[in-house]
């Protein structure tokens, strides 16, 4: 049985046609003729993180350096799909680490966020995956990640609260063990320490 990209796309297109019928539409209607193909391409892009891995992203971008102060990359925009409803959630991720002999190229941090966000996700897991990946790759003094997001599954359906925002954090090493380090990070990204 063939399972290549073309077969997967054809299968996705069949599923989308069935979905259109299921919601009461006619997939042969002029405006919907190309919808199955468009949705299949869109899903392929929105879930491209499954075909990426952290080792490849970080390869060649970890450097020996004696710098030992906090490094922060904040306001990293992201878009993801909630694995429970396949609806988008989006927002910003703030990442910090304290080097212990190794630093990473700054552009690699947003690339990691992109990789993990371009999968079917829950915000809590995505936050933890970003933190743990950096911690494992760099073995720093600590890593802190804060993610702030709006979820269309809460805005468009269910509770329908337009102004709600979810905030998650993952604190490893010094960010977990040292309240001063955690507070400095939260202050620098504009959050209030708990």
Buried (B, 14 or more C-beta within 10 A) or exposed (E): EEEEEEEEBBEBBEBBBEBBEEEEBEBEEEEBEEBBBEBBEEBBEBBEBEEBEBEEBBEEBBEEEEEEEBBBBBEBEBEBBBEEBEBBBBBBBBBBBBBBBBBBEEEBBBBBBBBBBBBBBBBEBBBBBBBBBBBEBBEBBBBBBBBBBBBBBBBEEEEEEEEEEBEBBBBBBBBBEBEEBBBBBBEEBEBEEE
